[in-house]
Every structure is written in structure tokens, then in C-alpha cells.
Amino acid sequence: MRNFTFVLGFFILMISSCNSSNDKIASTEIDSKKVIAVIKDPKSVSLEKIANLVGKKSSEIKIYKDDLSSHISKRAVLFSWQNGEKKSVKTLEGKDLSIIGYHSIGMGFLQKISKKDFQNKFQSKTAIQEEINRITKDESIDADLAIAESKYLAQNSKLQQFEKVENVGELAYWETPVNALHIYNKGISFTITTNLGNEKNSREIALKLTNILLNNLEN
């Protein structure tokens, strides 16, 4: 959960009925090589398909590739577009700055993990505390950063809710309020992220995006 929450913050920042036939993603269709291929080269995905999925022109879709780390588990790709909204932010100098708002969808945070550990992340009531304990005992992490991240995890855990999603890989969970789909299959897990404002729409698009990114179904 650590990598996921960190990158969601960095980005600033679908599945209305998971039992319907259109929502099924068979475990045989999820291949870690396909996930890695998209993370390494998001341009391998048809922008036309992404654009059609979100009702935009392909020229409006921008690709962000997180290359801050060489480790695949800390990398992600993001497809974003302007949503027509304007937001006001304050600069370090105290000046008000008007910026254009964006919506986005993406994928990343691939890691090797056992099915039991993946399930424990989203169903165990002690998982967050175990992660906080791990961070505070890790001497390779700056002490101030460890404290700040531990506080963030503790506060965020009060808002997080996870719903098990059927017929998606071997195991999957939908997370709110960040609206993200966590998928496990054949010893790996990855996350589909959405920043669309509407949870119902996000749930629907998350699964369709998964199919597009893995080149399984035509949309």
C-alpha cells in the first residue's frame, strides 16, 4: 500500500456490476508480461482506444510515465486530459494561482506477492499497523519521512474502504475514496487508478481500461 498511496499523492490528484459478463476478466487473460510492457512503454497502447473509453479525442490525451525509480514496483503510467475545471492554488510565495483541472486513468504498482498476503492487505484489520511498524523499523528510511508516512497511513486508514470484486483475475478489490481497482493473479498484483470524480463511472471504466491495457478485448 505504501507505493500506491505515495504515487497517488504525487499525481495530485469501475465497475457498476461486477457480476455482468462485460465485467469479467479471466485469470488466463492477465499476464505479468503484458502489465510490464505497458508500464515500460505506455505508447504501445492505442490512444484511440483510451480516447474512446473516456469520450475524448486522442489528441486530448496526454501520457505521463513515472520514471522516478528503476524498480518496476514503484513505476506507473497515467493517461490524463483537461476536464474544463479551474482550480485555485497558493504558491510558496503566497500568491494565488489558477490552474486547469485534469481527469486521469492509469496503471502501475506491479509487485510479486502471494495470494494470502494480497488478501491480507485489504481484509486484515491489522495490515495498516503492520505496515507502519515496518516503516518505523526500516533504518534505510529517513526518520522524519518515516514519521510523516506513518501518520499519513494512519489517517488514511480511517477513510479507506475495500470491496471485493468478483470475476476479476484470481482476486480483486475496489478501494474508495481514491477509486482504484487492485488486482491479483498468478503471483503478481497491480493497480488501476482513476481520477474521474464519479465513483460509478470510475468503477465501470477501471475494468474496461484493464481490458484495453492488457490487449484482451476490443472496445
Summary of the structure (lengths in Angstrom):
residues: 219
radius of gyration: 17.6
end to end distance: 30.4
largest distance: 53.2
contacts: 627
relative contact order: 0.22
helix: 42%
strand: 28%
